[in-house]
Amino acid sequence: MTEPMVERFETAFPVRPWLRDHHFLGQAVLPMVTAIDFLAALTLEKFPEIDGTRLEKAIFQKLLVISENDSLPVFVELERLDDKRLRAALLTKKSGAVSRLLRHAEVVFGGEANAATELSFPAAAHGTNGIKGPRRAVASEKIYTELVPFGKNFQTLHGKLYLQGDTASGTLIAPDLPFSCRALPNPFLLDGAMHAACVHGQTFCGFVPFPAGFAAMKVKNAHSLQKPGRLYQTHCRLTEKTVNELRYDLRIDGDDGAIELSSLVMRDISGGALQPPLWIRQFP
């Protein structure tokens, strides 16, 4: 058993122009999938023995607003939990009368990911799948105009998203954008799968749900999920809902690669400032 060890260091996060296509209430904010990608690359560089394809206990505590500069000063905290697991966190310093560190994201690498659940249903577009309820479709152009209004670099849902019962199924296209950790899939695929969950949630929950964390994720053949321009299939399934929170299981498939993610937590982080449009809440 490895003794607990915590290392914290300051570094710079490079701010690419295309990151500004990811915005919230008029401000460019760091995508949490990009934060995980950044932390994964640093973790595996320092601790190559860690299995970076198994993640657990991801928490997205606070949005990180992207400045107008080319880089963003950040702190990274690495905590060795045992011989196989390491917790990584992304922080920034808030200046003032008393400066303090703000925690934006954290995730454990090397987890067993036992909670990751394979979604066994096929894409809704391929025919009936045993899910109850009418099958409906929303065009990706309408999604990115009215439901998830991100710029073109974060429009990874492609074609139509199919909604049926407690599920959403669709196609993702991998953008030709750089990312840091080659041991993991293109992070923007996972971002697109979360968009699918966001759209599904808006049909019934009365708020615009944003990701706040997940229980576990495992990856199979990451290199098969890194090809720019390639189409991949995504499926999400609602597993739990309360007044203020939704939980989804997600799956992404392509070639011989797959991502399985369990218990994605989705919440209203706008304080009610963002509301689903009436047409999606009355979606037939």
Secondary structure, 3 states (H helix, E strand, C coil): CCCCEEEEEEEEEECCHHHHHCEECCEEECCHHHHHHHHHHHHHHHCCCCCCCEEEEEEECCCCECCCCCEEEEEEEEEECCCCCEEEEEEEEECCCCCEEEEEEEEEECCCCCCCCCCCCCCHHHCCCCCCCCEEEEEHHHHHHHHCCCCHHHCCEEEEEEEECCEEEEEEECCCCCCCCCCCCCHHHHHHHHHHHHHHHHCCCCCCCEEEEEEEEEEECHHHHCCCCCEEEEEEEEEEECCCEEEEEEEEEECCEEEEEEEEEEECCCCCCCCCCHHHHCCC
